[in-house]
Amino acid sequence: MLDPRFSSERPHVSRRGFLRLTGAGVAGGALVTMLDARKAPAQLKGTSLRILMWSHFVPAYDTWLDDFAKKWGEKTGVKVRMDHIPHLELPARYAAEFAAGAGHDLIYFVGQILTGQYYRNLVDLSDLAEGLAKKYGAWMPASKSAGQVGGAWYGVPDFFISIPVLWRKDLLESVGVNNPDTWDDLRKAARLLKPKGHPTGMQFSHCNDANHNWRSLLYCFGGKETDPSGQNLTLDSKETREALRFAKALYDEGMTPEVFSWDDASDNRYLASGVACWVHDAISAFRTTQDTNPKVFEQTYVLPEAKGPVAHLNMGEPNVWAIWKFSKNVPAAKEFIQTIADHQKEAMEASRGYNMPFLKNQYTKPMPGLGGDAKLSALQEQDKITVFFGYPGPMTPAAQEVLTTFIVPDMFTRVARGADIEETMKWGMGEIRRIYTKHKAG
């Protein structure tokens, strides 16, 4: 019996599920025309393909993707089943399918990138990944650790999520902060606007936003999780301590205690409500505000990332295709990845500029969903400042476990609540060393 959670009548659940189903999709006739440009292998006809996919933070994209899969299936003669579930439920599903040696053919890593954990049980996709690089320019350097293990591609990067700063022009200018550019500018704005009823907020909790927000701050202050090899820990540094000290001041001066219980959707609601002076979040929050509070949206602007005293780096969230070795239809799974990669522009348009590409030539301006919007156009160079967890090392299984156990945001949370920085560093490094030692032993 099929698990009812994966029925085609899926519940509309997502951290940004409240985002209204709007946006640019591709009309059915136009989509068929696009798919006609690529001829799938004849042997695919009469086969089936099961795809495990997340519930996208911009629901309009899911509508487009489901229609794309349907039209692709009709064109190739493949019966496609697209199963969407919330991103936080995906790791448990991978584990269950791995244990059973059966399940979906094509799977999707999002937030938690488990290529390094499962690569022995995944199909080598080097031919596909290298072909895409030749066709669309080189892969972003940071993307390689999302898909590669030992130089071979066991996953094919699809897109990454950019996490910029979304700020209120009217509020910041009212306190003399014009065109904020640095973390110090954001701290000043929060300090001056909190007494006026417009604080800021970043999650001190166990959610994806906490993981990437505090890492972005950490990296901008010069903190590094490992060396470039990913084998040696470098987090215990004066730069990390400075980042923790800054976060404590940012909380004390510019936030309220509610941030300790925030989830991934809280900052979206905070911005759209008109309360926040700024948030550090994906542009789904920008789109939410656009759809639900036009007056606030008119004053909402985008900063790709605030500059720190040492660096200017933004932690993005990668999304990666992978195929189980036990897949019953590897050819169709590979053909689907190739075809959707060939339609990256349409996918990005459907996501309203949310899906950021990994391939160099896909940054030709104007980019879909970004180039025609004066507020979002700066994100067309986001690839130049984007890194991923584990920076500057790769996304190893150890780095992945550090991410999923929320040790880094917990360090920031402890200090924000008043814990001693040295004691916090001792605790955090103890937890991280334990994880890395375990993985080296394994």
The 8 nearest C-alpha neighbors of each residue, nearest first, counted from 0:
[[1, 2, 3, 5, 6, 4, 102, 101],
 [0, 2, 3, 5, 6, 4, 102, 7],
 [1, 3, 4, 5, 0, 6, 82, 102],
 [4, 2, 5, 6, 1, 0, 9, 7],
 [5, 3, 2, 6, 9, 84, 10, 1],
 [6, 4, 3, 82, 2, 7, 9, 83],
 [5, 7, 8, 3, 9, 4, 82, 2],
 [6, 8, 9, 5, 82, 81, 80, 83],
 [9, 7, 6, 10, 5, 4, 11, 82],
 [8, 10, 7, 6, 11, 5, 83, 4],
 [11, 9, 12, 8, 84, 4, 83, 6],
 [10, 12, 9, 16, 13, 54, 58, 84],
 [13, 11, 16, 10, 85, 54, 14, 84],
 [14, 12, 16, 15, 85, 54, 56, 11],
 [13, 15, 264, 16, 263, 56, 12, 17],
 [14, 16, 56, 13, 17, 18, 264, 57],
 [17, 15, 13, 18, 12, 14, 11, 56],
 [16, 18, 15, 19, 287, 14, 13, 12],
 [19, 17, 16, 287, 15, 20, 57, 58],
 [18, 20, 21, 17, 290, 287, 58, 16],
 [19, 21, 59, 58, 18, 22, 57, 62],
 [22, 20, 59, 19, 23, 58, 18, 57],
 [21, 23, 59, 351, 349, 24, 20, 350],
 [22, 24, 349, 348, 351, 25, 21, 350],
 [23, 25, 349, 63, 22, 26, 348, 59],
 [24, 26, 30, 27, 29, 23, 63, 345],
 [27, 25, 29, 28, 30, 24, 31, 63],
 [26, 28, 30, 29, 31, 25, 66, 70],
 [27, 29, 31, 30, 26, 32, 25, 33],
 [30, 28, 32, 26, 31, 27, 33, 25],
 [31, 29, 33, 27, 32, 28, 25, 26],
 [30, 32, 34, 28, 33, 29, 35, 27],
 [33, 31, 29, 35, 30, 34, 28, 36],
 [34, 32, 30, 35, 31, 36, 29, 37],
 [33, 35, 31, 36, 32, 37, 30, 71],
 [36, 34, 32, 33, 37, 31, 38, 74],
 [35, 37, 34, 33, 38, 32, 31, 39],
 [38, 36, 35, 34, 39, 338, 33, 341],
 [37, 39, 40, 36, 35, 34, 75, 41],
 [38, 40, 75, 41, 37, 334, 43, 74],
 [41, 39, 42, 43, 38, 75, 44, 334],
 [40, 42, 43, 44, 39, 75, 38, 76],
 [41, 43, 44, 40, 45, 46, 39, 330],
 [44, 42, 41, 46, 40, 77, 331, 45],
 [45, 43, 76, 42, 77, 46, 75, 41],
 [44, 46, 76, 77, 43, 47, 78, 42],
 [45, 47, 77, 44, 43, 78, 48, 76],
 [48, 46, 78, 77, 79, 49, 45, 328],
 [47, 49, 79, 78, 80, 104, 328, 50],
 [50, 48, 80, 103, 104, 79, 81, 105],
 [49, 51, 105, 81, 103, 106, 104, 82],
 [52, 50, 106, 82, 103, 107, 105, 81],
 [51, 53, 83, 107, 82, 50, 106, 84],
 [54, 52, 83, 84, 86, 85, 55, 51],
 [53, 55, 85, 83, 84, 13, 56, 86],
 [54, 56, 57, 58, 53, 61, 60, 13],
 [55, 57, 15, 13, 58, 14, 16, 54],
 [56, 58, 55, 59, 60, 350, 283, 18],
 [59, 57, 61, 60, 20, 55, 56, 62],
 [60, 58, 20, 62, 61, 57, 21, 22],
 [59, 61, 350, 63, 349, 58, 62, 57],
 [62, 60, 64, 58, 63, 59, 65, 55],
 [61, 63, 59, 60, 65, 64, 66, 58],
 [62, 64, 60, 66, 61, 65, 24, 67],
 [65, 63, 67, 61, 66, 62, 60, 68],
 [66, 64, 68, 62, 67, 63, 61, 69],
 [65, 67, 69, 63, 64, 68, 70, 62],
 [66, 68, 64, 70, 65, 69, 71, 63],
 [69, 67, 71, 65, 66, 70, 72, 64],
 [68, 70, 66, 72, 67, 71, 65, 73],
 [69, 71, 73, 67, 72, 68, 66, 74],
 [72, 70, 68, 74, 73, 69, 67, 75],
 [73, 71, 77, 69, 75, 70, 74, 76],
 [72, 74, 70, 76, 71, 75, 69, 77],
 [73, 75, 71, 72, 76, 70, 34, 35],
 [76, 74, 72, 77, 73, 44, 39, 71],
 [75, 77, 44, 73, 72, 45, 74, 78],
 [78, 76, 72, 46, 47, 75, 44, 45],
 [77, 79, 47, 72, 48, 46, 76, 80],
 [80, 78, 48, 72, 47, 77, 49, 81],
 [79, 81, 49, 50, 48, 82, 78, 7],
 [80, 82, 50, 49, 51, 79, 83, 52],
 [83, 81, 51, 5, 52, 50, 80, 7],
 [84, 82, 52, 53, 54, 51, 81, 5],
 [83, 85, 53, 54, 86, 52, 82, 88],
 [86, 84, 54, 53, 87, 88, 13, 12],
 [85, 87, 53, 89, 88, 84, 54, 109],
 [86, 88, 85, 89, 90, 110, 84, 91],
 [89, 87, 86, 85, 91, 90, 92, 84],
 [88, 90, 92, 86, 91, 87, 93, 85],
 [91, 89, 93, 92, 88, 94, 87, 111],
 [92, 90, 94, 93, 89, 88, 95, 87],
 [91, 93, 89, 95, 90, 94, 96, 88],
 [94, 92, 90, 96, 91, 95, 97, 89],
 [93, 95, 97, 91, 92, 96, 98, 90],
 [94, 96, 92, 98, 97, 93, 99, 91],
 [97, 95, 99, 93, 102, 98, 101, 94],
 [96, 98, 94, 100, 95, 99, 93, 101],
 [99, 97, 95, 96, 100, 94, 101, 93],
 [100, 98, 96, 101, 97, 95, 102, 94],
 [101, 99, 97, 98, 96, 325, 102, 95],
 [100, 102, 99, 96, 325, 103, 97, 326],
 [101, 103, 96, 104, 100, 326, 99, 49],
 [104, 102, 49, 50, 105, 51, 106, 326],
 [103, 105, 326, 49, 322, 323, 50, 48],
 [104, 106, 322, 50, 103, 332, 321, 51],
 [107, 105, 51, 321, 50, 320, 322, 52],
 [106, 108, 320, 319, 52, 321, 51, 109],
 [107, 109, 319, 112, 318, 111, 320, 113],
 [110, 108, 318, 111, 112, 317, 107, 319],
 [111, 109, 316, 112, 317, 108, 318, 207],
 [110, 112, 109, 113, 108, 399, 403, 90],
 [113, 111, 108, 114, 110, 109, 145, 399],
 [112, 114, 116, 115, 111, 117, 108, 396],
 [113, 115, 118, 117, 116, 112, 146, 154],
 [116, 114, 113, 118, 396, 117, 395, 148],
 [115, 117, 113, 114, 396, 118, 119, 395],
 [116, 118, 120, 114, 119, 115, 113, 121],
 [117, 119, 121, 120, 114, 115, 153, 116],
 [120, 118, 117, 121, 116, 122, 115, 324],
 [119, 121, 118, 117, 324, 323, 122, 325],
 [122, 120, 323, 118, 324, 322, 119, 153],
 [121, 123, 324, 322, 153, 124, 323, 120],
 [124, 122, 153, 125, 152, 121, 151, 154],
 [125, 123, 152, 127, 153, 126, 122, 128],
 [126, 124, 152, 128, 127, 123, 151, 129],
 [127, 125, 129, 124, 128, 130, 123, 152],
 [126, 128, 130, 124, 125, 129, 131, 337],
 [129, 127, 125, 131, 130, 126, 155, 124],
 [128, 130, 132, 126, 131, 127, 125, 133],
 [129, 131, 127, 133, 128, 132, 126, 134],
 [132, 130, 134, 128, 129, 133, 135, 127],
 [133, 131, 137, 136, 129, 135, 130, 134],
 [134, 132, 130, 131, 136, 135, 129, 137],
 [133, 135, 131, 132, 136, 130, 129, 360],
 [136, 134, 360, 132, 133, 131, 358, 359],
 [137, 135, 132, 359, 360, 133, 358, 134],
 [138, 136, 132, 359, 358, 139, 135, 133],
 [137, 139, 358, 357, 132, 140, 359, 142],
 [138, 140, 142, 141, 357, 358, 137, 359],
 [141, 139, 142, 143, 138, 144, 137, 357],
 [140, 142, 139, 143, 386, 144, 387, 145],
 [143, 141, 145, 139, 140, 144, 138, 357],
 [142, 144, 145, 146, 147, 141, 140, 138],
 [143, 145, 393, 147, 146, 394, 142, 141],
 [146, 144, 142, 143, 147, 394, 112, 114],
 [145, 147, 154, 152, 143, 144, 155, 153],
 [146, 148, 152, 151, 144, 143, 150, 153],
 [149, 147, 150, 151, 115, 152, 153, 146],
 [148, 150, 151, 147, 152, 115, 144, 153],
 [149, 151, 148, 147, 152, 143, 125, 144],
 [152, 150, 147, 148, 149, 125, 153, 123],
 [151, 153, 147, 125, 124, 146, 154, 123],
 [154, 152, 123, 124, 146, 147, 118, 122],
 [153, 155, 146, 321, 320, 152, 319, 156],
 [154, 156, 320, 319, 146, 128, 157, 321],
 [157, 155, 319, 318, 158, 320, 146, 154],
 [156, 158, 319, 318, 155, 320, 356, 159],
 [159, 157, 356, 355, 318, 354, 357, 156],
 [160, 158, 317, 355, 316, 318, 354, 315],
 [159, 161, 316, 315, 355, 354, 317, 162],
 [160, 162, 315, 281, 163, 159, 316, 355],
 [161, 163, 281, 280, 315, 160, 279, 313],
 [164, 162, 303, 304, 280, 279, 302, 281],
 [165, 163, 279, 302, 301, 278, 304, 280],
 [164, 166, 301, 278, 277, 300, 279, 302],
 [167, 165, 277, 300, 299, 276, 168, 164],
 [168, 166, 299, 298, 170, 276, 169, 277],
 [167, 169, 298, 171, 170, 172, 299, 166],
 [170, 168, 172, 167, 171, 298, 173, 299],
 [171, 169, 173, 167, 172, 168, 276, 174],
 [170, 172, 176, 173, 168, 174, 169, 188],
 [171, 173, 175, 176, 177, 174, 169, 170],
 [172, 174, 170, 171, 175, 169, 176, 168],
 [175, 173, 172, 171, 176, 191, 188, 170],
 [174, 176, 172, 173, 177, 171, 188, 170],
 [177, 175, 171, 172, 174, 179, 188, 178],
 [176, 178, 172, 179, 175, 171, 168, 174],
 [177, 179, 180, 176, 168, 172, 171, 302],
 [180, 178, 184, 177, 181, 176, 185, 305],
 [179, 181, 305, 306, 178, 184, 182, 302],
 [182, 180, 306, 305, 184, 183, 307, 179],
 [181, 183, 185, 305, 184, 307, 306, 186],
 [182, 184, 186, 181, 185, 187, 307, 180],
 [185, 183, 181, 187, 182, 179, 186, 188],
 [186, 184, 182, 188, 183, 187, 189, 181],
 [185, 187, 183, 189, 188, 184, 249, 190],
 [188, 186, 190, 184, 185, 189, 183, 191],
 [189, 187, 185, 191, 186, 190, 192, 171],
 [188, 190, 253, 192, 186, 198, 187, 191],
 [191, 189, 253, 252, 187, 188, 192, 193],
 [190, 192, 188, 189, 193, 187, 194, 174],
 [191, 193, 195, 197, 189, 194, 190, 198],
 [192, 194, 198, 197, 196, 195, 253, 189],
 [195, 193, 196, 192, 191, 197, 190, 198],
 [194, 196, 192, 193, 197, 191, 198, 170],
 [197, 195, 193, 194, 198, 192, 274, 275],
 [196, 198, 193, 274, 192, 275, 276, 195],
 [199, 197, 193, 253, 254, 189, 275, 192],
 [198, 200, 275, 254, 277, 276, 189, 253],
 [201, 199, 254, 278, 258, 202, 198, 266],
 [200, 202, 258, 203, 278, 279, 209, 212],
 [201, 203, 209, 258, 204, 261, 259, 208],
 [204, 202, 259, 412, 258, 209, 408, 201],
 [205, 203, 202, 259, 206, 209, 260, 261],
 [206, 204, 405, 209, 207, 203, 408, 262],
 [205, 207, 208, 209, 204, 263, 262, 210],
 [208, 206, 210, 209, 211, 263, 205, 110],
 [207, 209, 210, 211, 206, 263, 212, 202],
 [210, 208, 202, 212, 207, 206, 211, 408],
 [211, 209, 207, 208, 212, 408, 213, 214],
 [210, 212, 214, 208, 209, 213, 314, 215],
 [213, 211, 215, 209, 214, 208, 210, 216],
 [212, 214, 216, 215, 211, 210, 209, 217],
 [213, 215, 217, 211, 216, 212, 218, 210],
 [216, 214, 313, 314, 218, 212, 213, 217],
 [215, 217, 213, 219, 214, 218, 220, 212],
 [218, 216, 214, 222, 220, 215, 219, 242],
 [217, 219, 222, 221, 215, 220, 216, 214],
 [220, 218, 307, 310, 216, 311, 221, 217],
 [221, 219, 309, 307, 217, 218, 308, 222],
 [222, 220, 218, 309, 238, 219, 310, 223],
 [221, 223, 239, 218, 238, 217, 220, 234],
 [224, 222, 234, 225, 233, 390, 218, 221],
 [223, 225, 234, 233, 389, 390, 232, 222],
 [226, 224, 232, 233, 229, 231, 392, 223],
 [225, 227, 228, 229, 231, 392, 391, 233],
 [228, 226, 392, 391, 229, 225, 393, 390],
 [229, 227, 392, 230, 226, 393, 231, 225],
 [228, 230, 392, 225, 227, 226, 393, 231],
 [231, 229, 228, 232, 225, 226, 392, 227],
 [232, 230, 225, 226, 229, 233, 228, 227],
 [231, 233, 225, 234, 224, 226, 230, 229],
 [232, 234, 225, 224, 235, 223, 226, 231],
 [233, 235, 224, 223, 236, 232, 222, 239],
 [236, 234, 233, 239, 424, 428, 237, 232],
 [237, 235, 238, 239, 234, 240, 233, 222],
 [236, 238, 240, 239, 241, 235, 222, 242],
 [239, 237, 222, 241, 236, 221, 240, 220],
 [240, 238, 222, 242, 236, 241, 237, 243],
 [239, 241, 237, 243, 238, 242, 244, 236],
 [242, 240, 244, 238, 239, 243, 245, 237],
 [241, 243, 239, 245, 240, 244, 217, 220],
 [244, 242, 240, 246, 241, 245, 411, 247],
 [243, 245, 241, 247, 242, 246, 240, 248],
 [244, 246, 242, 248, 247, 243, 241, 249],
 [247, 245, 249, 243, 248, 244, 250, 242],
 [246, 248, 415, 244, 250, 245, 249, 414],
 [247, 249, 251, 245, 250, 246, 252, 244],
 [250, 248, 246, 252, 247, 253, 251, 186],
 [249, 251, 254, 247, 248, 253, 252, 246],
 [252, 250, 248, 249, 253, 247, 254, 415],
 [251, 253, 190, 249, 250, 248, 254, 189],
 [252, 254, 189, 190, 198, 250, 193, 249],
 [255, 253, 250, 198, 199, 200, 251, 252],
 [254, 256, 257, 258, 253, 198, 250, 200],
 [257, 255, 258, 259, 254, 260, 250, 200],
 [256, 258, 259, 255, 260, 261, 254, 200],
 [259, 257, 261, 202, 256, 260, 203, 200],
 [260, 258, 203, 257, 204, 261, 256, 202],
 [261, 259, 258, 257, 204, 262, 203, 202],
 [262, 260, 258, 265, 202, 259, 204, 257],
 [261, 263, 265, 264, 206, 260, 202, 204],
 [262, 264, 208, 14, 265, 206, 207, 261],
 [265, 263, 14, 267, 262, 266, 15, 268],
 [266, 264, 268, 267, 262, 261, 263, 269],
 [265, 267, 269, 268, 264, 270, 278, 200],
 [268, 266, 284, 264, 265, 269, 270, 271],
 [267, 269, 271, 265, 266, 270, 272, 264],
 [270, 268, 266, 272, 267, 271, 275, 274],
 [269, 271, 275, 272, 267, 268, 273, 266],
 [270, 272, 288, 268, 273, 269, 292, 267],
 [273, 271, 269, 270, 274, 268, 292, 275],
 [272, 274, 271, 270, 275, 295, 269, 276],
 [273, 275, 197, 272, 269, 270, 276, 196],
 [276, 274, 270, 199, 197, 277, 198, 269],
 [275, 277, 197, 167, 199, 198, 166, 170],
 [278, 276, 166, 275, 199, 165, 167, 164],
 [279, 277, 165, 164, 280, 200, 199, 266],
 [278, 280, 164, 163, 165, 162, 212, 201],
 [281, 279, 162, 163, 278, 164, 282, 284],
 [280, 282, 162, 283, 161, 163, 284, 160],
 [283, 281, 285, 284, 286, 353, 280, 162],
 [282, 284, 286, 285, 281, 287, 57, 56],
 [285, 283, 267, 287, 282, 286, 281, 288],
 [284, 286, 282, 288, 283, 287, 289, 165],
 [287, 285, 289, 283, 288, 284, 290, 282],
 [288, 286, 284, 290, 18, 289, 285, 283],
 [287, 289, 271, 292, 291, 285, 286, 290],
 [288, 290, 286, 296, 293, 287, 291, 292],
 [291, 289, 287, 288, 292, 286, 293, 19],
 [290, 292, 288, 289, 287, 293, 271, 19],
 [291, 293, 288, 294, 295, 289, 271, 296],
 [294, 292, 296, 289, 295, 297, 291, 290],
 [295, 293, 297, 296, 292, 298, 289, 273],
 [296, 294, 297, 298, 293, 292, 273, 299],
 [297, 295, 293, 299, 289, 298, 294, 288],
 [296, 298, 294, 295, 299, 293, 289, 300],
 [297, 299, 168, 296, 167, 295, 169, 300],
 [300, 298, 167, 296, 166, 297, 168, 295],
 [301, 299, 166, 165, 374, 167, 298, 168],
 [300, 302, 165, 164, 374, 375, 166, 303],
 [301, 303, 164, 304, 163, 165, 305, 300],
 [304, 302, 163, 378, 164, 301, 377, 381],
 [305, 303, 163, 302, 164, 313, 306, 312],
 [304, 306, 181, 182, 180, 307, 302, 311],
 [307, 305, 181, 311, 182, 180, 304, 219],
 [306, 308, 219, 220, 310, 309, 182, 311],
 [307, 309, 220, 310, 219, 306, 221, 182],
 [310, 308, 221, 220, 307, 219, 311, 306],
 [311, 309, 219, 307, 312, 221, 308, 220],
 [310, 312, 306, 219, 307, 384, 305, 304],
 [313, 311, 384, 219, 385, 310, 218, 215],
 [312, 314, 385, 215, 384, 304, 315, 386],
 [315, 313, 386, 387, 215, 211, 385, 214],
 [314, 316, 161, 160, 387, 385, 162, 313],
 [315, 317, 160, 159, 110, 387, 318, 314],
 [318, 316, 159, 158, 109, 160, 315, 319],
 [317, 319, 109, 158, 157, 108, 159, 156],
 [318, 320, 156, 108, 157, 155, 107, 154],
 [319, 321, 107, 155, 154, 106, 156, 108],
 [322, 320, 154, 106, 105, 107, 155, 153],
 [323, 321, 105, 121, 122, 104, 106, 324],
 [324, 322, 121, 326, 325, 104, 122, 120],
 [325, 323, 121, 122, 326, 120, 322, 329],
 [324, 326, 323, 327, 100, 101, 104, 120],
 [327, 325, 104, 323, 324, 328, 329, 322],
 [326, 328, 325, 329, 104, 48, 47, 324],
 [327, 329, 326, 331, 330, 332, 48, 104],
 [328, 330, 332, 331, 326, 333, 327, 104],
 [331, 329, 333, 332, 328, 334, 43, 40],
 [332, 330, 334, 333, 329, 328, 335, 43],
 [331, 333, 329, 335, 334, 330, 105, 328],
 [334, 332, 336, 330, 335, 331, 329, 337],
 [333, 335, 331, 337, 332, 336, 338, 330],
 [334, 336, 338, 332, 333, 337, 331, 339],
 [337, 335, 333, 339, 334, 338, 340, 332],
 [338, 336, 334, 340, 335, 339, 333, 341],
 [337, 339, 341, 335, 340, 336, 334, 342],
 [338, 340, 342, 341, 336, 337, 335, 343],
 [341, 339, 337, 343, 342, 338, 336, 157],
 [340, 342, 338, 339, 343, 337, 344, 336],
 [343, 341, 339, 340, 345, 344, 346, 338],
 [344, 342, 346, 340, 345, 341, 347, 339],
 [343, 345, 347, 346, 342, 367, 348, 366],
 [344, 346, 348, 347, 342, 343, 349, 25],
 [347, 345, 343, 349, 344, 348, 350, 342],
 [348, 346, 350, 354, 344, 352, 349, 345],
 [347, 349, 367, 345, 351, 368, 350, 346],
 [348, 350, 24, 23, 346, 60, 351, 347],
 [351, 349, 60, 347, 353, 348, 352, 354],
 [352, 350, 368, 348, 349, 353, 22, 347],
 [351, 353, 368, 347, 350, 369, 348, 354],
 [352, 354, 350, 351, 355, 282, 347, 160],
 [355, 353, 347, 158, 352, 160, 350, 159],
 [354, 356, 159, 158, 160, 353, 357, 161],
 [357, 355, 158, 358, 361, 354, 159, 157],
 [358, 356, 139, 138, 158, 359, 142, 355],
 [357, 359, 138, 361, 356, 137, 136, 360],
 [358, 360, 136, 361, 137, 362, 138, 357],
 [361, 359, 136, 135, 362, 358, 363, 137],
 [360, 362, 359, 363, 358, 356, 135, 357],
 [363, 361, 360, 359, 364, 366, 379, 380],
 [362, 364, 361, 360, 365, 366, 359, 379],
 [365, 363, 366, 362, 370, 379, 361, 367],
 [364, 366, 370, 363, 367, 371, 369, 379],
 [365, 367, 370, 364, 369, 363, 368, 362],
 [368, 366, 348, 369, 347, 352, 344, 370],
 [367, 369, 352, 351, 348, 370, 366, 371],
 [370, 368, 376, 375, 372, 352, 366, 367],
 [369, 371, 365, 366, 376, 372, 367, 368],
 [370, 372, 369, 373, 368, 365, 376, 367],
 [371, 373, 375, 374, 369, 370, 376, 368],
 [372, 374, 376, 375, 371, 370, 369, 377],
 [375, 373, 372, 300, 376, 301, 377, 369],
 [376, 374, 369, 372, 377, 373, 378, 301],
 [375, 377, 370, 369, 378, 373, 379, 372],
 [376, 378, 379, 375, 380, 303, 374, 381],
 [379, 377, 381, 380, 376, 375, 303, 369],
 [378, 380, 377, 376, 381, 362, 366, 369],
 [381, 379, 378, 382, 383, 377, 362, 384],
 [380, 382, 378, 383, 384, 379, 385, 303],
 [381, 383, 385, 380, 384, 139, 357, 379],
 [384, 382, 381, 380, 385, 312, 139, 386],
 [383, 385, 312, 382, 381, 313, 311, 386],
 [386, 384, 313, 382, 314, 383, 312, 315],
 [387, 385, 314, 141, 313, 315, 390, 384],
 [388, 386, 314, 315, 390, 389, 316, 141],
 [389, 387, 390, 394, 314, 386, 398, 402],
 [388, 390, 392, 398, 224, 394, 393, 391],
 [391, 389, 392, 388, 224, 387, 223, 225],
 [390, 392, 227, 226, 389, 225, 223, 393],
 [393, 391, 229, 227, 390, 389, 228, 225],
 [392, 394, 144, 395, 229, 389, 390, 391],
 [395, 393, 144, 389, 398, 399, 145, 388],
 [394, 396, 398, 397, 393, 115, 399, 229],
 [395, 397, 399, 398, 115, 116, 400, 394],
 [398, 396, 400, 399, 395, 435, 438, 434],
 [399, 397, 395, 401, 389, 400, 396, 394],
 [398, 400, 396, 402, 397, 401, 395, 403],
 [401, 399, 403, 397, 402, 398, 404, 396],
 [400, 402, 398, 404, 399, 403, 406, 397],
 [403, 401, 399, 400, 405, 404, 398, 210],
 [402, 404, 400, 405, 401, 399, 111, 406],
 [403, 405, 401, 402, 406, 400, 205, 407],
 [406, 404, 402, 403, 408, 407, 409, 205],
 [405, 407, 409, 404, 408, 401, 410, 427],
 [406, 408, 410, 409, 405, 411, 210, 427],
 [409, 407, 411, 410, 405, 406, 209, 210],
 [410, 408, 412, 406, 407, 411, 405, 413],
 [411, 409, 407, 413, 408, 412, 423, 406],
 [410, 412, 408, 414, 409, 413, 243, 415],
 [413, 411, 409, 415, 203, 410, 414, 408],
 [414, 412, 416, 410, 418, 415, 411, 409],
 [413, 415, 418, 417, 411, 416, 412, 247],
 [416, 414, 247, 412, 417, 413, 411, 250],
 [417, 415, 413, 414, 418, 412, 247, 411],
 [416, 418, 414, 415, 413, 419, 247, 420],
 [419, 417, 414, 413, 416, 420, 423, 415],
 [418, 420, 422, 421, 423, 414, 417, 413],
 [421, 419, 423, 422, 424, 414, 418, 240],
 [422, 420, 424, 423, 419, 425, 240, 426],
 [423, 421, 425, 419, 424, 420, 426, 418],
 [422, 424, 420, 426, 421, 425, 427, 410],
 [425, 423, 421, 427, 422, 426, 428, 420],
 [424, 426, 422, 423, 428, 427, 429, 421],
 [425, 427, 423, 429, 424, 428, 422, 430],
 [428, 426, 424, 430, 429, 425, 423, 431],
 [427, 429, 431, 430, 425, 426, 432, 424],
 [430, 428, 426, 432, 427, 431, 425, 433],
 [431, 429, 433, 427, 428, 432, 426, 434],
 [430, 432, 428, 434, 433, 429, 427, 435],
 [433, 431, 435, 429, 434, 430, 428, 436],
 [432, 434, 436, 430, 431, 435, 437, 429],
 [433, 435, 437, 431, 432, 436, 397, 438],
 [434, 436, 432, 438, 437, 397, 433, 439],
 [437, 435, 439, 433, 438, 434, 432, 440],
 [438, 436, 440, 434, 435, 439, 433, 441],
 [437, 439, 441, 435, 440, 436, 397, 434],
 [440, 438, 436, 441, 437, 435, 397, 434],
 [441, 439, 437, 438, 436, 435, 434, 433],
 [440, 438, 439, 437, 436, 435, 434, 397]]
